[in-house]
Amino acid sequence: MSDINLKTKATGSAGGKVILLGEHAVVHGVSALAMGLFNKVSVIAQKCLGPTHLTVSAWNFDATTLGDRPEDIALSNLCIELGVGTSGVALTGDATLPARAGLGASAAIATAAAKALSIFNGLSINQQRIFNAVQASEKVFHGNPSGLDAATVTAQGVIKFSKKTGPISLSCPAPALVIINSLERGETKKTVSLFARQLKNDLKEGSRRLNKIEELVATGERHLLKGDMSNLGKVMSENHEHLRWFGVSSDRLNDICKISIEAGAMGAKLTGGGGGGCAIALVDNESRSNVIDAVETSGFQVVPT
């Protein structure tokens, strides 16, 4: 890398994500179905003096490669994995995606920053290098990330993902969803540990449910490919019940699912880490407005898509 290739300004962007089926189980080797959300995060890279730093005013977020907070370490890991050094770049982020809501915000900002840093330093956009850099960043927040978020935030449409196969694009229309924020912040690292602990404490029942989630993902994939949204909704709701057993839901997420289904949604479940954050409701043209009205009347917030 030579200075002649350096840019004076560069921009990177990424979307968020929703997990349709299989979150948490994907950490333990099960496949998951997920869908990318279009360009909800962008980062501008510009030259500066001192350590590389990242600010996202919409999230009240700042990180510097000189610090020792988790966000500082995550940014340093990202820069080191990319091989771009840890000084001389000011990164300014803009986000319409809510943070810590189960929508892949940390992976999205890391991906956007990695793209901006790559372009700024005259590097090509190498997807594997960016994926590895985002994973190095994500480990700070999630402990044992499956790689699903890092793969999905740059995806177009629906993907199937497992640790073994990586992302596989599915040829199917994106399902119509209402994304509802519980307005409780999720702690993915905490819920990943909760899921693993419940699995260990009741290995027989936990393994049965893990296998059942694997079956639901396979069934859900078939429904998606056939465009059978009614049965996909049933599978999503069943997946949520298993996640409740593993202890990664919350009262507010459970209420969102109940209210959504009573308002006409075909299915509903938490999405992402759980413990707070967002739920998704599968809707059609007739039920969308009813679901939105019902959850907003109950004090929840619909995330624009």
N, C-alpha and C positions, 0 to 999 in steps of 0.2 A: 504494500500500500504506500503510495507516495502522495506528497502534499499537492501535487498538480491535479490529482483526482478529487480533492476535497471540494465540496459544495459550500456555498455561503449560507444556504438555507435548504431544508428538505422536509418533506411531509410524509407521514405514514398513517394509515387508517386500518381499522378492524371493526368487526361487528361484535355483538354479544352472542349469547346462545341460550337455547332452552333444551332441556333433556326431556324427551318424550317418554322414554322408558329406560330403566336400568341404572339410574344413578346409585352411587355407593357400591352396588353389586359389581360395577365395572372395575372397581379397585381390586376386587377379588377374582378377576379373570372372566367375568360374564360380559357378554356384549351389551352395548347400549345403543339406543336410537336418539339422535340429537339433531337439532336444526339451527343453522346460523341465522342471526339477526343482522340486517344490513347496516353497515357503517354508522355505528353509534358512538365511536371514539376516534379521535384524530390527535396526532402529535406533530408539532413543528420543532425541528432541530435547528439551532443557530449557534454560532461560535460565541464562547464566553471565556473569561479568565477564571481559573480556579477549578474546583471539582465539577464533574458532570452532575446536574441536578434536574429533577422532574417536578413540575407543579401541575396540579389539576384543580383549578379554583372551584369547579362545580362540586367536587368531593371534599373540599378543604384538605387537600392532600399535597404533601411535599416530601421529597426524598432527595438525599444527597449521597454520593459515593463515599464521602468522608465520615458519615455517621455510623452508628451501631444499632439503630432501631431496625425492626424487621423490614420496613419499607426501604431503608437505606441499603441493607444487605441484599435485598431482592434486586435493586437497581444495579449494585456492584456486580452481582452474579450475572445479570443480563449482559452488561458491558464486557465482562471478562470472557464469557462464553462466545460472544460475537467477535472478540479479538479486536475491539476498537479503542481500548484504553478507558480510563476512568476519570478523565479530566477534559475540560475545554468545550463542553457542549451544554447549552441550556435547552432543555426539553419542556415545551409548554403544551399541555393537554387540554382538549375540549371534549366534554362528554355529555350526551343526553341519556346515557344508560345509568340507572341507579347503582351505586356501589354496595357491595356486601348484601346483594339481594338474590344470589343464586343464578345470575344471568351472565356469569363469566367476565365480570368487570376487570378483575386483576389480570386475567389472560389477555383480554382485549387491549388494555393499556400497555401491557408488556409487548404485545405483538405490534401495535402501532409504533411504540418507541423503538423496537428492534428494526422495523422497516425504515423509520426516519434516520436512525443511526447508521444503518447500512448505506443508504443513499448518500447521506452527508459525508461518509468516509469513502465514497467511491466504490462501494462493494455492490455486487449484483444481489438481487433479492433471491437468495437461496432458501427455499422453503424448509429444508432439513436443518440448516444452520439456525434459522429463526425459531423453528420448533424447539431445538435443543436449548436455545437461549431462554425462551419463554418457560420451558420446563425447569431450568435452573432457577429462575425467578419464582415460579409457582411453588417450588418445594419449601420455600420460606413460609408461605402462607398456609399451604395445604398439607405439609408433612409428607404425604405419599400420593402425589397426583397421578392419576391414571394416564394423563395425556389427552383425555377427551376434550377438555376446555381448550387447550392449545391447538388441537386439530380443528375444532368446530368454529372458532371465532373467525376463521378465514374461509369457511365452507359456504358454498352456494347450495341451498336446499337441504335435504335430509341426508344424513350419513348414518351408517352403522359403524361402530368403533369397538375394538377390543385391544387390549395390550398386545395381543399376538399378531393381529392383522393390521392394526392401524386403521385409518379412516377409509371407508368404502362408500362411494356415492350411490344413492338409491334413485332409480328412475321413477319418481312418483311426485304428484303435486304436493306442495307443502300444505299440511293441515291448517285449517283456520282456528286460531287460538285467541283467547283473551288472556293476557298476562296480568296477574293481580298481585300487587305488592302488599304484604301483610303489615308493612311499616315497622317490623321488628328486624333488626340486623341479624343476619345469619353468621355463624362462626364455623366455616367449613372444616377447619382443622379439628375443632372440637367434635363435630358430628361424625367425621370420618373415624375418630377414636371411639365414639359411642357405638357406632355400627359394629366395628371390629370387636369391641368388648362384649356386646350382646351375643355376637356370633360365637365367641369363645366361651362365654358363660353357659350357653345352652346350645351346645354344638349340634345335637341331633335336630332340634327344631329349627335352629338357625340355618343349618345346611339344607333342610327341607325347603325352607322359604327361599334360600338363595337359588336352589334348583328351580323353584317355581317362578322366580323372577326371570331366570334364563328362559324358561318356557314362554313366559308372557312376552318377552322381547321378540322371540321367534314368531309367536302368533301375531303380535302387533305389526311386525314387518310384513307378514302376509296380508293383513287387513289393509295396510297402507298401500301396498302394491296393487291391490284390487280396488282401492278407493272406497273401502267399506268403513266409513267413519263411525257408524253406529257401534259396531263391534270393537273398533279401535278404542272408543271412549270407555267401553266396559273394561277393557284390558288396562287402560290407564288408571281407572278407579281402583281396580284390584291391586295394581302395583302400589298405589298409595297406601292401601291397608297393610301391605307387608312392610313398607317403610315406617308406618306407625308402630308396628310391633318392634322394629329395630330401634325405636326411640329417637328417630331423627326428624319427626314432624313437630308440630306445636299446636296448641289449642286454636290459635288464630288461623293457621294453615288448614286445620281440619274444618273450621267454620267456613272458610272460603270455599272449600270443596263442597260442603253440604249446601251452602247457599247457591252456588253455581248450578248444581244439579237440580235443585228445586226450581231454579229459574229457567230450566230447559237445556242446560249443557248436556252433551252426550257422555261426558266423563270429565274428571278433574283430579289433579294430583299436585303435590309439591314438585318443584323443579330445582335441581341443583343440590346444594349441601343440606338445605333444610334448617330446622331449628329457628326459623325466621325466614326472611327473604320472600320469595315469590311462589305462587302456585299458578298453574295453567288450567284453563277450561277449554275443552274442545267444543266448538259451536258451529252452527250453520247460519245462513242469512236471517232466518226467522228468530233464532234464540240469542244472537249476539247482543242486540240492544237490551233485551230483558236481563241477560246476565250482567252486563255493564251497569245497568240501573240498580240491580239488586246488590251487587257488591259495593258500589259507591254509596248507596243508601246505608249500608251497614258499616261504613267508616273505613273501607279499604280503598286502595288507589290503583286505578288501571294504568298500566305502563303503555305509552304510545308505541305502536309498531309501524 
